[in-house]
Amino acid sequence: MQGAGDGTFYGPHTENDQPVLVIGEGAGLWTNCVTWKSPQLAQQYKHKKFKDLYYQSDE
């Protein structure tokens, strides 16, 4: 993950064979959102929690 300052981090990743950008925040580097290449993919996966990403609600 690449730091963007003030506890926000960005990193390239792959989900469902699609390149995505993961945005994480906080002391635990919790996933805040996953950005997709198209609005259609974003809509399709908007409520999906991926098993290989760490979310604050997982604690």
PDB file with one MODEL, atoms N, CA, C and O in Angstrom:
MODEL        1
ATOM      1  N   MET A   1       0.841  -1.180   0.000  1.00  0.00           N
ATOM      2  CA  MET A   1       0.000   0.000   0.000  1.00  0.00           C
ATOM      3  C   MET A   1       0.886   1.243   0.000  1.00  0.00           C
ATOM      4  O   MET A   1       1.949   1.267   0.621  1.00  0.00           O
ATOM      5  N   GLN A   2       0.443   2.239  -0.685  1.00  0.00           N
ATOM      6  CA  GLN A   2       1.159   3.512  -0.767  1.00  0.00           C
ATOM      7  C   GLN A   2       0.447   4.531   0.106  1.00  0.00           C
ATOM      8  O   GLN A   2      -0.755   4.752  -0.045  1.00  0.00           O
ATOM      9  N   GLY A   3       1.173   5.144   1.007  1.00  0.00           N
ATOM     10  CA  GLY A   3       0.579   6.138   1.889  1.00  0.00           C
ATOM     11  C   GLY A   3       0.289   7.433   1.170  1.00  0.00           C
ATOM     12  O   GLY A   3       1.076   7.881   0.336  1.00  0.00           O
ATOM     13  N   ALA A   4      -0.838   8.035   1.491  1.00  0.00           N
ATOM     14  CA  ALA A   4      -1.210   9.327   0.912  1.00  0.00           C
ATOM     15  C   ALA A   4      -1.286  10.384   1.999  1.00  0.00           C
ATOM     16  O   ALA A   4      -1.776  11.489   1.763  1.00  0.00           O
ATOM     17  N   GLY A   5      -0.805  10.054   3.180  1.00  0.00           N
ATOM     18  CA  GLY A   5      -0.839  11.013   4.280  1.00  0.00           C
ATOM     19  C   GLY A   5      -2.058  10.854   5.158  1.00  0.00           C
ATOM     20  O   GLY A   5      -3.120  10.423   4.708  1.00  0.00           O
ATOM     21  N   ASP A   6      -1.885  11.213   6.429  1.00  0.00           N
ATOM     22  CA  ASP A   6      -2.978  11.248   7.399  1.00  0.00           C
ATOM     23  C   ASP A   6      -3.725   9.930   7.522  1.00  0.00           C
ATOM     24  O   ASP A   6      -4.940   9.933   7.721  1.00  0.00           O
ATOM     25  N   GLY A   7      -3.031   8.801   7.407  1.00  0.00           N
ATOM     26  CA  GLY A   7      -3.654   7.509   7.637  1.00  0.00           C
ATOM     27  C   GLY A   7      -4.480   6.961   6.506  1.00  0.00           C
ATOM     28  O   GLY A   7      -5.260   6.034   6.722  1.00  0.00           O
ATOM     29  N   THR A   8      -4.345   7.488   5.312  1.00  0.00           N
ATOM     30  CA  THR A   8      -5.050   6.960   4.147  1.00  0.00           C
ATOM     31  C   THR A   8      -4.028   6.314   3.224  1.00  0.00           C
ATOM     32  O   THR A   8      -2.982   6.898   2.941  1.00  0.00           O
ATOM     33  N   PHE A   9      -4.334   5.105   2.755  1.00  0.00           N
ATOM     34  CA  PHE A   9      -3.402   4.349   1.931  1.00  0.00           C
ATOM     35  C   PHE A   9      -4.104   3.826   0.688  1.00  0.00           C
ATOM     36  O   PHE A   9      -5.282   3.468   0.725  1.00  0.00           O
ATOM     37  N   TYR A  10      -3.361   3.787  -0.412  1.00  0.00           N
ATOM     38  CA  TYR A  10      -3.878   3.326  -1.697  1.00  0.00           C
ATOM     39  C   TYR A  10      -2.999   2.186  -2.187  1.00  0.00           C
ATOM     40  O   TYR A  10      -1.781   2.229  -2.017  1.00  0.00           O
ATOM     41  N   GLY A  11      -3.601   1.165  -2.796  1.00  0.00           N
ATOM     42  CA  GLY A  11      -2.801   0.072  -3.321  1.00  0.00           C
ATOM     43  C   GLY A  11      -3.505  -0.647  -4.454  1.00  0.00           C
ATOM     44  O   GLY A  11      -4.716  -0.859  -4.397  1.00  0.00           O
ATOM     45  N   PRO A  12      -2.752  -1.030  -5.495  1.00  0.00           N
ATOM     46  CA  PRO A  12      -3.333  -1.821  -6.580  1.00  0.00           C
ATOM     47  C   PRO A  12      -3.589  -3.248  -6.099  1.00  0.00           C
ATOM     48  O   PRO A  12      -2.860  -3.769  -5.254  1.00  0.00           O
ATOM     49  N   HIS A  13      -4.605  -3.857  -6.634  1.00  0.00           N
ATOM     50  CA  HIS A  13      -5.005  -5.197  -6.205  1.00  0.00           C
ATOM     51  C   HIS A  13      -5.797  -5.828  -7.352  1.00  0.00           C
ATOM     52  O   HIS A  13      -6.087  -5.166  -8.348  1.00  0.00           O
ATOM     53  N   THR A  14      -6.138  -7.090  -7.212  1.00  0.00           N
ATOM     54  CA  THR A  14      -6.984  -7.782  -8.185  1.00  0.00           C
ATOM     55  C   THR A  14      -8.117  -8.481  -7.444  1.00  0.00           C
ATOM     56  O   THR A  14      -7.883  -9.192  -6.467  1.00  0.00           O
ATOM     57  N   GLU A  15      -9.324  -8.279  -7.904  1.00  0.00           N
ATOM     58  CA  GLU A  15     -10.496  -8.983  -7.381  1.00  0.00           C
ATOM     59  C   GLU A  15     -11.295  -9.511  -8.562  1.00  0.00           C
ATOM     60  O   GLU A  15     -11.565  -8.785  -9.519  1.00  0.00           O
ATOM     61  N   ASN A  16     -11.668 -10.782  -8.484  1.00  0.00           N
ATOM     62  CA  ASN A  16     -12.448 -11.420  -9.557  1.00  0.00           C
ATOM     63  C   ASN A  16     -11.820 -11.176 -10.927  1.00  0.00           C
ATOM     64  O   ASN A  16     -12.512 -10.860 -11.895  1.00  0.00           O
ATOM     65  N   ASP A  17     -10.495 -11.329 -10.991  1.00  0.00           N
ATOM     66  CA  ASP A  17      -9.722 -11.162 -12.231  1.00  0.00           C
ATOM     67  C   ASP A  17      -9.797  -9.756 -12.815  1.00  0.00           C
ATOM     68  O   ASP A  17      -9.504  -9.561 -13.995  1.00  0.00           O
ATOM     69  N   GLN A  18     -10.181  -8.783 -12.010  1.00  0.00           N
ATOM     70  CA  GLN A  18     -10.258  -7.393 -12.450  1.00  0.00           C
ATOM     71  C   GLN A  18      -9.268  -6.552 -11.643  1.00  0.00           C
ATOM     72  O   GLN A  18      -9.181  -6.712 -10.426  1.00  0.00           O
ATOM     73  N   PRO A  19      -8.523  -5.662 -12.298  1.00  0.00           N
ATOM     74  CA  PRO A  19      -7.647  -4.765 -11.540  1.00  0.00           C
ATOM     75  C   PRO A  19      -8.481  -3.726 -10.797  1.00  0.00           C
ATOM     76  O   PRO A  19      -9.398  -3.132 -11.363  1.00  0.00           O
ATOM     77  N   VAL A  20      -8.155  -3.515  -9.534  1.00  0.00           N
ATOM     78  CA  VAL A  20      -8.873  -2.547  -8.707  1.00  0.00           C
ATOM     79  C   VAL A  20      -7.867  -1.718  -7.920  1.00  0.00           C
ATOM     80  O   VAL A  20      -6.686  -2.060  -7.847  1.00  0.00           O
ATOM     81  N   LEU A  21      -8.338  -0.641  -7.342  1.00  0.00           N
ATOM     82  CA  LEU A  21      -7.548   0.161  -6.421  1.00  0.00           C
ATOM     83  C   LEU A  21      -8.225   0.069  -5.062  1.00  0.00           C
ATOM     84  O   LEU A  21      -9.402   0.403  -4.924  1.00  0.00           O
ATOM     85  N   VAL A  22      -7.482  -0.385  -4.061  1.00  0.00           N
ATOM     86  CA  VAL A  22      -8.019  -0.514  -2.708  1.00  0.00           C
ATOM     87  C   VAL A  22      -7.600   0.714  -1.914  1.00  0.00           C
ATOM     88  O   VAL A  22      -6.436   1.112  -1.938  1.00  0.00           O
ATOM     89  N   ILE A  23      -8.552   1.308  -1.216  1.00  0.00           N
ATOM     90  CA  ILE A  23      -8.283   2.456  -0.360  1.00  0.00           C
ATOM     91  C   ILE A  23      -8.525   2.016   1.077  1.00  0.00           C
ATOM     92  O   ILE A  23      -9.616   1.566   1.428  1.00  0.00           O
ATOM     93  N   GLY A  24      -7.490   2.154   1.904  1.00  0.00           N
ATOM     94  CA  GLY A  24      -7.570   1.765   3.303  1.00  0.00           C
ATOM     95  C   GLY A  24      -7.275   2.952   4.201  1.00  0.00           C
ATOM     96  O   GLY A  24      -6.594   3.897   3.802  1.00  0.00           O
ATOM     97  N   GLU A  25      -7.797   2.891   5.419  1.00  0.00           N
ATOM     98  CA  GLU A  25      -7.619   3.995   6.364  1.00  0.00           C
ATOM     99  C   GLU A  25      -7.446   3.450   7.769  1.00  0.00           C
ATOM    100  O   GLU A  25      -7.759   2.294   8.054  1.00  0.00           O
ATOM    101  N   GLY A  26      -6.945   4.302   8.628  1.00  0.00           N
ATOM    102  CA  GLY A  26      -6.880   4.011  10.048  1.00  0.00           C
ATOM    103  C   GLY A  26      -5.657   3.225  10.464  1.00  0.00           C
ATOM    104  O   GLY A  26      -4.849   2.793   9.643  1.00  0.00           O
ATOM    105  N   ALA A  27      -5.551   3.055  11.770  1.00  0.00           N
ATOM    106  CA  ALA A  27      -4.394   2.379  12.351  1.00  0.00           C
ATOM    107  C   ALA A  27      -4.293   0.930  11.902  1.00  0.00           C
ATOM    108  O   ALA A  27      -3.197   0.376  11.822  1.00  0.00           O
ATOM    109  N   GLY A  28      -5.430   0.315  11.609  1.00  0.00           N
ATOM    110  CA  GLY A  28      -5.433  -1.080  11.189  1.00  0.00           C
ATOM    111  C   GLY A  28      -5.382  -1.270   9.689  1.00  0.00           C
ATOM    112  O   GLY A  28      -5.503  -2.394   9.203  1.00  0.00           O
ATOM    113  N   LEU A  29      -5.206  -0.191   8.949  1.00  0.00           N
ATOM    114  CA  LEU A  29      -5.238  -0.242   7.479  1.00  0.00           C
ATOM    115  C   LEU A  29      -6.483  -0.967   6.979  1.00  0.00           C
ATOM    116  O   LEU A  29      -6.408  -1.831   6.105  1.00  0.00           O
ATOM    117  N   TRP A  30      -7.621  -0.601   7.545  1.00  0.00           N
ATOM    118  CA  TRP A  30      -8.882  -1.223   7.159  1.00  0.00           C
ATOM    119  C   TRP A  30      -9.297  -0.767   5.769  1.00  0.00           C
ATOM    120  O   TRP A  30      -9.106   0.392   5.400  1.00  0.00           O
ATOM    121  N   THR A  31      -9.865  -1.690   5.004  1.00  0.00           N
ATOM    122  CA  THR A  31     -10.362  -1.357   3.678  1.00  0.00           C
ATOM    123  C   THR A  31     -11.543  -0.409   3.815  1.00  0.00           C
ATOM    124  O   THR A  31     -12.523  -0.708   4.499  1.00  0.00           O
ATOM    125  N   ASN A  32     -11.437   0.724   3.163  1.00  0.00           N
ATOM    126  CA  ASN A  32     -12.516   1.707   3.150  1.00  0.00           C
ATOM    127  C   ASN A  32     -13.367   1.518   1.900  1.00  0.00           C
ATOM    128  O   ASN A  32     -14.596   1.562   1.961  1.00  0.00           O
ATOM    129  N   CYS A  33     -12.703   1.306   0.767  1.00  0.00           N
ATOM    130  CA  CYS A  33     -13.441   1.057  -0.468  1.00  0.00           C
ATOM    131  C   CYS A  33     -12.540   0.401  -1.504  1.00  0.00           C
ATOM    132  O   CYS A  33     -11.313   0.429  -1.407  1.00  0.00           O
ATOM    133  N   VAL A  34     -13.187  -0.186  -2.490  1.00  0.00           N
ATOM    134  CA  VAL A  34     -12.514  -0.794  -3.633  1.00  0.00           C
ATOM    135  C   VAL A  34     -13.030  -0.066  -4.864  1.00  0.00           C
ATOM    136  O   VAL A  34     -14.237  -0.010  -5.097  1.00  0.00           O
ATOM    137  N   THR A  35     -12.120   0.489  -5.648  1.00  0.00           N
ATOM    138  CA  THR A  35     -12.540   1.210  -6.854  1.00  0.00           C
ATOM    139  C   THR A  35     -12.359   0.315  -8.072  1.00  0.00           C
ATOM    140  O   THR A  35     -11.376  -0.420  -8.179  1.00  0.00           O
ATOM    141  N   TRP A  36     -13.322   0.387  -8.988  1.00  0.00           N
ATOM    142  CA  TRP A  36     -13.365  -0.480 -10.160  1.00  0.00           C
ATOM    143  C   TRP A  36     -13.174   0.338 -11.427  1.00  0.00           C
ATOM    144  O   TRP A  36     -13.286   1.563 -11.407  1.00  0.00           O
ATOM    145  N   LYS A  37     -12.882  -0.352 -12.537  1.00  0.00           N
ATOM    146  CA  LYS A  37     -12.623   0.325 -13.808  1.00  0.00           C
ATOM    147  C   LYS A  37     -13.889   0.846 -14.475  1.00  0.00           C
ATOM    148  O   LYS A  37     -13.823   1.738 -15.321  1.00  0.00           O
ATOM    149  N   SER A  38     -15.032   0.298 -14.104  1.00  0.00           N
ATOM    150  CA  SER A  38     -16.267   0.737 -14.756  1.00  0.00           C
ATOM    151  C   SER A  38     -17.378   0.908 -13.719  1.00  0.00           C
ATOM    152  O   SER A  38     -17.366   0.255 -12.676  1.00  0.00           O
ATOM    153  N   PRO A  39     -18.327   1.781 -14.010  1.00  0.00           N
ATOM    154  CA  PRO A  39     -19.483   1.938 -13.118  1.00  0.00           C
ATOM    155  C   PRO A  39     -20.289   0.643 -12.980  1.00  0.00           C
ATOM    156  O   PRO A  39     -20.876   0.386 -11.930  1.00  0.00           O
ATOM    157  N   GLN A  40     -20.316  -0.168 -14.036  1.00  0.00           N
ATOM    158  CA  GLN A  40     -21.060  -1.426 -13.993  1.00  0.00           C
ATOM    159  C   GLN A  40     -20.455  -2.390 -12.970  1.00  0.00           C
ATOM    160  O   GLN A  40     -21.181  -3.019 -12.200  1.00  0.00           O
ATOM    161  N   LEU A  41     -19.118  -2.506 -12.965  1.00  0.00           N
ATOM    162  CA  LEU A  41     -18.460  -3.371 -11.985  1.00  0.00           C
ATOM    163  C   LEU A  41     -18.625  -2.814 -10.575  1.00  0.00           C
ATOM    164  O   LEU A  41     -18.849  -3.571  -9.631  1.00  0.00           O
ATOM    165  N   ALA A  42     -18.516  -1.514 -10.430  1.00  0.00           N
ATOM    166  CA  ALA A  42     -18.699  -0.887  -9.121  1.00  0.00           C
ATOM    167  C   ALA A  42     -20.100  -1.176  -8.583  1.00  0.00           C
ATOM    168  O   ALA A  42     -20.258  -1.490  -7.403  1.00  0.00           O
ATOM    169  N   GLN A  43     -21.093  -1.075  -9.422  1.00  0.00           N
ATOM    170  CA  GLN A  43     -22.476  -1.352  -9.018  1.00  0.00           C
ATOM    171  C   GLN A  43     -22.648  -2.826  -8.652  1.00  0.00           C
ATOM    172  O   GLN A  43     -23.315  -3.152  -7.670  1.00  0.00           O
ATOM    173  N   GLN A  44     -22.046  -3.709  -9.441  1.00  0.00           N
ATOM    174  CA  GLN A  44     -22.172  -5.148  -9.216  1.00  0.00           C
ATOM    175  C   GLN A  44     -21.581  -5.573  -7.865  1.00  0.00           C
ATOM    176  O   GLN A  44     -22.128  -6.452  -7.200  1.00  0.00           O
ATOM    177  N   TYR A  45     -20.476  -4.957  -7.464  1.00  0.00           N
ATOM    178  CA  TYR A  45     -19.768  -5.371  -6.256  1.00  0.00           C
ATOM    179  C   TYR A  45     -19.864  -4.370  -5.110  1.00  0.00           C
ATOM    180  O   TYR A  45     -19.075  -4.452  -4.168  1.00  0.00           O
ATOM    181  N   LYS A  46     -20.793  -3.439  -5.158  1.00  0.00           N
ATOM    182  CA  LYS A  46     -20.813  -2.347  -4.182  1.00  0.00           C
ATOM    183  C   LYS A  46     -20.997  -2.799  -2.737  1.00  0.00           C
ATOM    184  O   LYS A  46     -20.540  -2.102  -1.830  1.00  0.00           O
ATOM    185  N   HIS A  47     -21.638  -3.921  -2.484  1.00  0.00           N
ATOM    186  CA  HIS A  47     -21.828  -4.395  -1.110  1.00  0.00           C
ATOM    187  C   HIS A  47     -20.993  -5.633  -0.790  1.00  0.00           C
ATOM    188  O   HIS A  47     -21.136  -6.221   0.282  1.00  0.00           O
ATOM    189  N   LYS A  48     -20.136  -6.021  -1.703  1.00  0.00           N
ATOM    190  CA  LYS A  48     -19.325  -7.234  -1.539  1.00  0.00           C
ATOM    191  C   LYS A  48     -18.138  -6.977  -0.618  1.00  0.00           C
ATOM    192  O   LYS A  48     -17.423  -5.987  -0.773  1.00  0.00           O
ATOM    193  N   LYS A  49     -17.938  -7.878   0.340  1.00  0.00           N
ATOM    194  CA  LYS A  49     -16.734  -7.860   1.178  1.00  0.00           C
ATOM    195  C   LYS A  49     -15.859  -9.014   0.705  1.00  0.00           C
ATOM    196  O   LYS A  49     -16.288 -10.168   0.707  1.00  0.00           O
ATOM    197  N   PHE A  50     -14.653  -8.704   0.306  1.00  0.00           N
ATOM    198  CA  PHE A  50     -13.749  -9.701  -0.233  1.00  0.00           C
ATOM    199  C   PHE A  50     -12.945 -10.348   0.891  1.00  0.00           C
ATOM    200  O   PHE A  50     -12.460  -9.662   1.790  1.00  0.00           O
ATOM    201  N   LYS A  51     -12.809 -11.663   0.836  1.00  0.00           N
ATOM    202  CA  LYS A  51     -12.163 -12.422   1.904  1.00  0.00           C
ATOM    203  C   LYS A  51     -10.691 -12.075   2.078  1.00  0.00           C
ATOM    204  O   LYS A  51     -10.144 -12.246   3.167  1.00  0.00           O
ATOM    205  N   ASP A  52     -10.044 -11.595   1.031  1.00  0.00           N
ATOM    206  CA  ASP A  52      -8.611 -11.306   1.121  1.00  0.00           C
ATOM    207  C   ASP A  52      -8.314  -9.864   1.529  1.00  0.00           C
ATOM    208  O   ASP A  52      -7.153  -9.456   1.547  1.00  0.00           O
ATOM    209  N   LEU A  53      -9.343  -9.093   1.854  1.00  0.00           N
ATOM    210  CA  LEU A  53      -9.158  -7.722   2.331  1.00  0.00           C
ATOM    211  C   LEU A  53      -9.598  -7.636   3.790  1.00  0.00           C
ATOM    212  O   LEU A  53     -10.439  -8.414   4.239  1.00  0.00           O
ATOM    213  N   TYR A  54      -9.031  -6.698   4.515  1.00  0.00           N
ATOM    214  CA  TYR A  54      -9.276  -6.551   5.949  1.00  0.00           C
ATOM    215  C   TYR A  54     -10.170  -5.336   6.190  1.00  0.00           C
ATOM    216  O   TYR A  54      -9.820  -4.213   5.826  1.00  0.00           O
ATOM    217  N   TYR A  55     -11.329  -5.575   6.808  1.00  0.00           N
ATOM    218  CA  TYR A  55     -12.303  -4.526   7.089  1.00  0.00           C
ATOM    219  C   TYR A  55     -12.381  -4.298   8.599  1.00  0.00           C
ATOM    220  O   TYR A  55     -12.175  -5.232   9.375  1.00  0.00           O
ATOM    221  N   GLN A  56     -12.673  -3.082   9.016  1.00  0.00           N
ATOM    222  CA  GLN A  56     -12.758  -2.769  10.444  1.00  0.00           C
ATOM    223  C   GLN A  56     -13.830  -3.614  11.122  1.00  0.00           C
ATOM    224  O   GLN A  56     -13.671  -3.986  12.285  1.00  0.00           O
ATOM    225  N   SER A  57     -14.895  -3.919  10.434  1.00  0.00           N
ATOM    226  CA  SER A  57     -15.971  -4.728  11.015  1.00  0.00           C
ATOM    227  C   SER A  57     -15.555  -6.186  11.224  1.00  0.00           C
ATOM    228  O   SER A  57     -16.286  -6.947  11.857  1.00  0.00           O
ATOM    229  N   ASP A  58     -14.384  -6.586  10.699  1.00  0.00           N
ATOM    230  CA  ASP A  58     -13.883  -7.950  10.892  1.00  0.00           C
ATOM    231  C   ASP A  58     -13.320  -8.170  12.290  1.00  0.00           C
ATOM    232  O   ASP A  58     -13.102  -9.309  12.702  1.00  0.00           O
ATOM    233  N   GLU A  59     -13.085  -7.087  13.017  1.00  0.00           N
ATOM    234  CA  GLU A  59     -12.470  -7.224  14.348  1.00  0.00           C
ATOM    235  C   GLU A  59     -13.436  -7.778  15.357  1.00  0.00           C
ATOM    236  O   GLU A  59     -13.079  -7.955  16.521  1.00  0.00           O
TER     237      GLU A  59
ENDMDL
END
